[in-house]
Amino acid sequence: MDTHLTDCIVIGAGIAGASAAAHLAADRRVALIEAEEAAGYHTTGRSAALWILSYGPLDVRALTGASRSFFESPPEGFAEAKLWSPRNILTLAATGDAAAAQEALAAGPWLKEISVAAARAMVPAIRPGAVSAALLEEGTFDLDVAALHQGFLAQLRRRGGTMALRSRSMRIERQNGAWEVEVTGGARFRAPILVNAAGAWADEVATQANIRPLGLVPKRRTGVIIDPAPWQPADWPALMEAREGWYGKPEARTRLMISPADETPIHAHDVQPDELDVAIAVDRMQQMLDIEVKRVERAWAGLRTFTPDGSLAFGFAPGAEGFFWCAGQGGYGIQTSPAAGRLVADMIAGRDSDWLPDSARLVDSIRPGRFAWPSRSIRW
Ligand SMILES: Cc1cc2nc3c(=O)[nH]c(=O)nc-3n(C[C@H](O)[C@H](O)[C@H](O)COP(=O)(O)OP(=O)(O)OC[C@H]3O[C@@H](n4cnc5c(N)ncnc54)[C@H](O)[C@@H]3O)c2cc1C
């Protein structure tokens, strides 16, 4: 069986692996290996596709902000479709829970209070009397995840990189200064650098390589598509319940995507929606919006995977030469991906990231070694 020799192996062709591989391929030979028949089959293909600067821990926000210019003006020829379109976010506090709006307002300067009447002018389906306060966040947007993801994969190919689908890592060993990865079917890949971008499976991949896992927790999140007719939601803002009990956004002009914002810890697998979560999404949405749901058109679930402190884990595993973690993207992996991939490539090359404000502090604070790593964690 052939052994493919490269400079860098990236495991996982979701948005994290695709972006990292595309950036790394600018100056090295890269092999991207993916277990499934299609890249993006897992979490990347199951997101809500929003870009929200105020969302997530501070390090995530830094990468979200640093990604903005890429979405607005990607490199020439990167994607055929526009990667973003404006979509403000309207946060709604339930009647009887005005404190929720005050807490959201106190959290930062990005929300501004508007009258409930103004909110109803934007979203006429808001039930009279159901909402006590409304907050608007401007400058947020919808993302075209498929165009972004395919753009990174095409960039990887143009730069001479390769992608192997149906190639799940089965054995990972460090031998003579290089990582060797044997995949389903028996093919082998060999490179001095291995990037672990396996999403919910990143701890499993580390374990295959005999490296201590980080304690990642995949959490199920559900999306539901409904027909809100006779309402026409195309120009509505995205909607967020102030305590994040549910959120929603227009989908394909005439439909509404809603989510109960569930975060159920679960093992890494091809996760499916739970009927109860679907019912909760509909019920919570209906407490605020006057929308009759005759049937759910589609429901899905995906795994948002978190480190123990909820922030990212990017960096070399201590004591394991050439093993680079690119994990813990949680609910922000799409909106951070352009800057995240670039940062990963810089870190691996040992380059400064001058384009990223306060990058030295950021790199230090997202290092995987912060999770109480024993000084010698690897045996081979
Ligand atoms: C309902 C929902 C809404 C979301 N909304 C947003 C949003 O609005 N904005 C945002 O930025 N983010 C959002 N997210 C989060 C975002 O989708 C994720 O952060 C992102 O997709 C994670 O990408 P990833 O590449 O790390 O994981 P994945 O896309 O899961 O990719 C990991 C890949 O690794 C492969 N793999 C695993 N093990 C192996 C192995 N051993 N060998 C080879 N390949 C392997 C898997 O097959 C998979 O393709 C949402 C997520 C969900 C579920």
The ligand as an SDF file (V2000), in Angstrom:
LIG
                    3D

 53 58  0  0  0  0  0  0  0  0999 V2000
  -27.2140   23.9580   15.0730 C   0  0  0  0  0  0  0  0  0  0  0  0
  -25.8430   24.6070   15.0100 C   0  0  0  0  0  0  0  0  0  0  0  0
  -25.7470   25.9600   14.7750 C   0  0  0  0  0  0  0  0  0  0  0  0
  -24.4890   26.5700   14.6420 C   0  0  0  0  0  0  0  0  0  0  0  0
  -24.4420   27.8850   14.2930 N   0  0  0  0  0  0  0  0  0  0  0  0
  -23.2400   28.4680   14.0790 C   0  0  0  0  0  0  0  0  0  0  0  0
  -23.1730   29.8090   13.6200 C   0  0  0  0  0  0  0  0  0  0  0  0
  -24.2010   30.4510   13.3950 O   0  0  0  0  0  0  0  0  0  0  0  0
  -21.9400   30.3670   13.4130 N   0  0  0  0  0  0  0  0  0  0  0  0
  -20.7730   29.6560   13.6400 C   0  0  0  0  0  0  0  0  0  0  0  0
  -19.6820   30.2040   13.4520 O   0  0  0  0  0  0  0  0  0  0  0  0
  -20.8290   28.3740   14.0800 N   0  0  0  0  0  0  0  0  0  0  0  0
  -22.0180   27.7670   14.2910 C   0  0  0  0  0  0  0  0  0  0  0  0
  -22.0750   26.4720   14.7230 N   0  0  0  0  0  0  0  0  0  0  0  0
  -20.8120   25.7960   15.0700 C   0  0  0  0  0  0  0  0  0  0  0  0
  -20.0170   25.3550   13.8490 C   0  0  0  0  0  0  0  0  0  0  0  0
  -20.8710   24.6610   12.9630 O   0  0  0  0  0  0  0  0  0  0  0  0
  -18.8430   24.5030   14.3090 C   0  0  0  0  0  0  0  0  0  0  0  0
  -18.0430   25.2390   15.2420 O   0  0  0  0  0  0  0  0  0  0  0  0
  -17.9460   24.0780   13.1590 C   0  0  0  0  0  0  0  0  0  0  0  0
  -18.6810   23.5350   12.1020 O   0  0  0  0  0  0  0  0  0  0  0  0
  -16.9160   23.0660   13.6420 C   0  0  0  0  0  0  0  0  0  0  0  0
  -16.1480   22.7010   12.5400 O   0  0  0  0  0  0  0  0  0  0  0  0
  -15.1090   21.5130   12.6400 P   0  0  0  0  0  0  0  0  0  0  0  0
  -14.3760   21.4700   11.3460 O   0  0  0  0  0  0  0  0  0  0  0  0
  -14.3280   21.6580   13.8950 O   0  0  0  0  0  0  0  0  0  0  0  0
  -16.0030   20.1860   12.8500 O   0  0  0  0  0  0  0  0  0  0  0  0
  -16.7100   19.2350   11.7930 P   0  0  0  0  0  0  0  0  0  0  0  0
  -17.4150   20.0020   10.7440 O   0  0  0  0  0  0  0  0  0  0  0  0
  -17.5190   18.2430   12.5400 O   0  0  0  0  0  0  0  0  0  0  0  0
  -15.4930   18.5330   11.0780 O   0  0  0  0  0  0  0  0  0  0  0  0
  -14.7090   17.5270   11.7020 C   0  0  0  0  0  0  0  0  0  0  0  0
  -14.4390   16.4750   10.6480 C   0  0  0  0  0  0  0  0  0  0  0  0
  -13.4930   15.5530   11.1350 O   0  0  0  0  0  0  0  0  0  0  0  0
  -13.8080   14.2990   10.5520 C   0  0  0  0  0  0  0  0  0  0  0  0
  -13.1730   13.2520   11.3480 N   0  0  0  0  0  0  0  0  0  0  0  0
  -13.4540   12.9260   12.6360 C   0  0  0  0  0  0  0  0  0  0  0  0
  -12.6620   11.9060   13.0310 N   0  0  0  0  0  0  0  0  0  0  0  0
  -11.8660   11.5910   11.9770 C   0  0  0  0  0  0  0  0  0  0  0  0
  -10.8520   10.6350   11.7870 C   0  0  0  0  0  0  0  0  0  0  0  0
  -10.4820    9.7950   12.7580 N   0  0  0  0  0  0  0  0  0  0  0  0
  -10.2550   10.5740   10.5710 N   0  0  0  0  0  0  0  0  0  0  0  0
  -10.6110   11.4400    9.5710 C   0  0  0  0  0  0  0  0  0  0  0  0
  -11.5730   12.3690    9.7170 N   0  0  0  0  0  0  0  0  0  0  0  0
  -12.1960   12.4500   10.9110 C   0  0  0  0  0  0  0  0  0  0  0  0
  -15.3260   14.2620   10.6350 C   0  0  0  0  0  0  0  0  0  0  0  0
  -15.8500   13.3070    9.7210 O   0  0  0  0  0  0  0  0  0  0  0  0
  -15.6810   15.6930   10.2860 C   0  0  0  0  0  0  0  0  0  0  0  0
  -15.9560   15.8690    8.9080 O   0  0  0  0  0  0  0  0  0  0  0  0
  -23.3080   25.8140   14.8390 C   0  0  0  0  0  0  0  0  0  0  0  0
  -23.4030   24.4520   15.0890 C   0  0  0  0  0  0  0  0  0  0  0  0
  -24.6520   23.8370   15.1620 C   0  0  0  0  0  0  0  0  0  0  0  0
  -24.7290   22.3620   15.4020 C   0  0  0  0  0  0  0  0  0  0  0  0
  1  2  1  0
  2  3  1  0
  2 52  2  0
  3  4  2  0
  4  5  1  0
  4 50  1  0
  5  6  2  0
  6  7  1  0
  6 13  1  0
  7  8  2  0
  7  9  1  0
  9 10  1  0
 10 11  2  0
 10 12  1  0
 12 13  2  0
 13 14  1  0
 14 15  1  0
 14 50  1  0
 15 16  1  0
 16 17  1  0
 16 18  1  0
 18 19  1  0
 18 20  1  0
 20 21  1  0
 20 22  1  0
 22 23  1  0
 23 24  1  0
 24 25  2  0
 24 26  1  0
 24 27  1  0
 27 28  1  0
 28 29  2  0
 28 30  1  0
 28 31  1  0
 31 32  1  0
 32 33  1  0
 33 34  1  0
 33 48  1  0
 34 35  1  0
 35 36  1  0
 35 46  1  0
 36 37  1  0
 36 45  1  0
 37 38  2  0
 38 39  1  0
 39 40  1  0
 39 45  2  0
 40 41  1  0
 40 42  2  0
 42 43  1  0
 43 44  2  0
 44 45  1  0
 46 47  1  0
 46 48  1  0
 48 49  1  0
 50 51  2  0
 51 52  1  0
 52 53  1  0
M  END
$$$$
